[in-house]
Amino acid sequence: MDALLVDDSATMRMRLRLLLEAKPDVSVTDHGDPVAAMVEARTRAFDLVLVDCHMPGIDGIAFIRQMRTIPHYAQVPIVMVTSDISDAVRLAALEAGATDFLDKSMQGVELTVRLRNLIRLARAVRRLAEQAAWLDGEVEAALRHMREREEEIIFRLALAVEYRDNDTGDHTWRVARYSQIVAEGLGLAPEICRNLYLAAPLHDVGKVGIPDGVLLKPGRLDRDEFDLVKTHPAIGRRILGGSASELIRLAAEIAEFHHEKWDGGGYPHGLAGAAIPLSARIVAVADVFDALTTARPYKDAMSFDAALDCIRAESGRHFDPDCVAAFCARFPDIRVAGGQNRAAVRPSAGPVTEPWARVPTLLREVTPAAPVPTGWRADALDTLLRPSPESSPAPSANPDAFAPLIPDPHGSRTEPDHDPDLEDAAGDRPGARDLPGGCPAPRGRGELPEGVPRGRHRLPHLSPSRPGAPRESVPGG
């Protein structure tokens, strides 16, 4: 145990030192200058402090008051050593934080016993402090372990969704990182950015309820199939809704609203502007950008710069302008997160705090489609299996109010209506009639202009189709 003795009287310091060091395992540091003693007390943790009442420079009461402002000395016994036993001095010392008093006139057994009791008290306080620190460390370790398990469970569930849909889990963590970067660009609190990073991977969890025949279809979806895919936000809400975990509730919010559009043309509720939760607006930008820049069985990957142009073009229509501005401002970080060198971005032995570092990359094994039997007329079979187009269901009514888990600090406004009829890059809207700029849309795969990704997603833009527009072939989602 370490004791600090402060007294301008060398005789009194020597007397008290001998009495204290007579006890086992007690080390004494003494100072005649209270200023020097205060400097050492700030850099060294003493278990017991004895201070004289009347000293030059700083008196004992002021010294005790300053000591109590140091966090370590909030509970450490501090004893006033004085020959002034007046009530005024004692009351002032107690108000300053003194634990007890020692009268300099004490002799023999009484002073020895009083010092022994003070040493026992100091040791008890030290043990309690050490135990409290140990318990704090154990609680923090348990909470950290629980958070890591929660994060890993979320990423493994998201991987299961991607395993059915996109072959690997890379889309999951890229959307998570993009969303975190955009949230940071918006100036959101670090904890909110981290929670968004953890919740974003579950944005498409509702796709587990979509039949494989629709979800894994290599060609374009018809109207009925597309309407079925559009139910995945509601399925995601049912899977994740009602949780006691704030993180899961945030994931449910994202899963339900990430297909809403800034101009009100999205689904499932047709919300517009700031009525869409900010978390879903952020993930919408991240999700579409990764869909544009990722090669799929039905389309080629778009370059990062071309995809950025598409995101900018849809600012105020598909996307929140503030989210697009933050995305553009942090685009160098977006490049790093989704860079060409995958090993540099997702090392095989990542830090244990990153849940995706513990999630393996899996390749989905899909049984190839059986060939058409010899002798059958393929065109007749195609006609037999192709369902007739039907009217799309009426849009659901907008909810009056939602309580997003992430507050929107920007007060964004809804942009005016625009000419829609452009296809969603992620395959969540019907096909379009016109390319950006007003030129007619090509009618055949071979007619696509150079630089536009080929396959099921013919158009890079992301706006909704205008109600009543002619229905053509419908992309999958």
Secondary structure in CASP SS format (residue, H / E / C, confidence):
PFRMAT SS
TARGET T0000
AUTHOR 0000-0000-0000
METHOD secondary structure of the structure
MODEL  1
M C 1.00
D E 1.00
A E 1.00
L E 1.00
L E 1.00
V E 1.00
D C 1.00
D C 1.00
S C 1.00
A H 1.00
T H 1.00
M H 1.00
R H 1.00
M H 1.00
R H 1.00
L H 1.00
R H 1.00
L H 1.00
L H 1.00
L H 1.00
E H 1.00
A C 1.00
K C 1.00
P C 1.00
D C 1.00
V C 1.00
S E 1.00
V E 1.00
T E 1.00
D E 1.00
H E 1.00
G C 1.00
D C 1.00
P H 1.00
V H 1.00
A H 1.00
A H 1.00
M H 1.00
V H 1.00
E H 1.00
A H 1.00
R H 1.00
T H 1.00
R C 1.00
A C 1.00
F C 1.00
D C 1.00
L E 1.00
V E 1.00
L E 1.00
V E 1.00
D E 1.00
C C 1.00
H C 1.00
M C 1.00
P C 1.00
G C 1.00
I C 1.00
D C 1.00
G H 1.00
I H 1.00
A H 1.00
F H 1.00
I H 1.00
R H 1.00
Q H 1.00
M H 1.00
R C 1.00
T C 1.00
I C 1.00
P H 1.00
H H 1.00
Y H 1.00
A H 1.00
Q C 1.00
V C 1.00
P C 1.00
I E 1.00
V E 1.00
M E 1.00
V E 1.00
T E 1.00
S C 1.00
D C 1.00
I C 1.00
S C 1.00
D H 1.00
A H 1.00
V H 1.00
R H 1.00
L H 1.00
A H 1.00
A H 1.00
L H 1.00
E H 1.00
A H 1.00
G C 1.00
A C 1.00
T C 1.00
D E 1.00
F E 1.00
L E 1.00
D E 1.00
K C 1.00
S C 1.00
M C 1.00
Q C 1.00
G H 1.00
V H 1.00
E H 1.00
L H 1.00
T H 1.00
V H 1.00
R H 1.00
L H 1.00
R H 1.00
N H 1.00
L H 1.00
I H 1.00
R H 1.00
L H 1.00
A H 1.00
R H 1.00
A H 1.00
V H 1.00
R H 1.00
R H 1.00
L H 1.00
A H 1.00
E H 1.00
Q H 1.00
A H 1.00
A H 1.00
W H 1.00
L H 1.00
D H 1.00
G H 1.00
E H 1.00
V H 1.00
E H 1.00
A H 1.00
A H 1.00
L H 1.00
R H 1.00
H H 1.00
M H 1.00
R H 1.00
E H 1.00
R H 1.00
E H 1.00
E H 1.00
E H 1.00
I H 1.00
I H 1.00
F H 1.00
R H 1.00
L H 1.00
A H 1.00
L H 1.00
A H 1.00
V H 1.00
E H 1.00
Y H 1.00
R H 1.00
D H 1.00
N C 1.00
D C 1.00
T C 1.00
G C 1.00
D H 1.00
H H 1.00
T H 1.00
W H 1.00
R H 1.00
V H 1.00
A H 1.00
R H 1.00
Y H 1.00
S H 1.00
Q H 1.00
I H 1.00
V H 1.00
A H 1.00
E H 1.00
G H 1.00
L C 1.00
G C 1.00
L C 1.00
A C 1.00
P H 1.00
E H 1.00
I H 1.00
C H 1.00
R H 1.00
N H 1.00
L H 1.00
Y H 1.00
L H 1.00
A H 1.00
A H 1.00
P H 1.00
L H 1.00
H C 1.00
D C 1.00
V H 1.00
G H 1.00
K H 1.00
V H 1.00
G H 1.00
I C 1.00
P C 1.00
D H 1.00
G H 1.00
V H 1.00
L H 1.00
L C 1.00
K C 1.00
P C 1.00
G C 1.00
R C 1.00
L E 1.00
D C 1.00
R H 1.00
D H 1.00
E H 1.00
F H 1.00
D H 1.00
L H 1.00
V H 1.00
K C 1.00
T C 1.00
H H 1.00
P H 1.00
A H 1.00
I H 1.00
G H 1.00
R H 1.00
R H 1.00
I H 1.00
L H 1.00
G C 1.00
G C 1.00
S C 1.00
A C 1.00
S C 1.00
E H 1.00
L H 1.00
I H 1.00
R H 1.00
L H 1.00
A H 1.00
A H 1.00
E H 1.00
I H 1.00
A H 1.00
E H 1.00
F H 1.00
H C 1.00
H C 1.00
E C 1.00
K C 1.00
W C 1.00
D C 1.00
G C 1.00
G C 1.00
G C 1.00
Y C 1.00
P C 1.00
H C 1.00
G C 1.00
L C 1.00
A C 1.00
G H 1.00
A H 1.00
A H 1.00
I C 1.00
P C 1.00
L H 1.00
S H 1.00
A H 1.00
R H 1.00
I H 1.00
V H 1.00
A H 1.00
V H 1.00
A H 1.00
D H 1.00
V H 1.00
F H 1.00
D H 1.00
A H 1.00
L H 1.00
T C 1.00
T C 1.00
A C 1.00
R E 1.00
P C 1.00
Y C 1.00
K E 1.00
D C 1.00
A C 1.00
M C 1.00
S C 1.00
F H 1.00
D H 1.00
A H 1.00
A H 1.00
L H 1.00
D H 1.00
C H 1.00
I H 1.00
R H 1.00
A H 1.00
E C 1.00
S E 1.00
G C 1.00
R C 1.00
H C 1.00
F E 1.00
D C 1.00
P H 1.00
D H 1.00
C H 1.00
V H 1.00
A H 1.00
A H 1.00
F H 1.00
C H 1.00
A H 1.00
R C 1.00
F H 1.00
P H 1.00
D H 1.00
I H 1.00
R H 1.00
V H 1.00
A H 1.00
G C 1.00
G C 1.00
Q C 1.00
N C 1.00
R H 1.00
A H 1.00
A H 1.00
V H 1.00
R C 1.00
P C 1.00
S C 1.00
A C 1.00
G C 1.00
P C 1.00
V C 1.00
T C 1.00
E C 1.00
P H 1.00
W H 1.00
A H 1.00
R H 1.00
V C 1.00
P C 1.00
T C 1.00
L C 1.00
L C 1.00
R C 1.00
E C 1.00
V C 1.00
T C 1.00
P C 1.00
A C 1.00
A C 1.00
P C 1.00
V C 1.00
P C 1.00
T C 1.00
G C 1.00
W C 1.00
R C 1.00
A H 1.00
D H 1.00
A H 1.00
L H 1.00
D H 1.00
T H 1.00
L H 1.00
L H 1.00
R C 1.00
P C 1.00
S C 1.00
P C 1.00
E C 1.00
S C 1.00
S C 1.00
P C 1.00
A C 1.00
P C 1.00
S C 1.00
A C 1.00
N C 1.00
P C 1.00
D C 1.00
A C 1.00
F C 1.00
A C 1.00
P C 1.00
L C 1.00
I C 1.00
P C 1.00
D C 1.00
P C 1.00
H C 1.00
G C 1.00
S C 1.00
R C 1.00
T C 1.00
E C 1.00
P C 1.00
D C 1.00
H C 1.00
D C 1.00
P C 1.00
D C 1.00
L C 1.00
E C 1.00
D C 1.00
A C 1.00
A C 1.00
G C 1.00
D C 1.00
R C 1.00
P C 1.00
G C 1.00
A C 1.00
R C 1.00
D E 1.00
L C 1.00
P C 1.00
G C 1.00
G C 1.00
C C 1.00
P E 1.00
A C 1.00
P C 1.00
R C 1.00
G C 1.00
R H 1.00
G H 1.00
E H 1.00
L C 1.00
P C 1.00
E C 1.00
G C 1.00
V C 1.00
P C 1.00
R C 1.00
G E 1.00
R C 1.00
H C 1.00
R C 1.00
L C 1.00
P C 1.00
H C 1.00
L C 1.00
S C 1.00
P C 1.00
S C 1.00
R C 1.00
P C 1.00
G C 1.00
A C 1.00
P C 1.00
R C 1.00
E C 1.00
S C 1.00
V E 1.00
P C 1.00
G C 1.00
G C 1.00
END
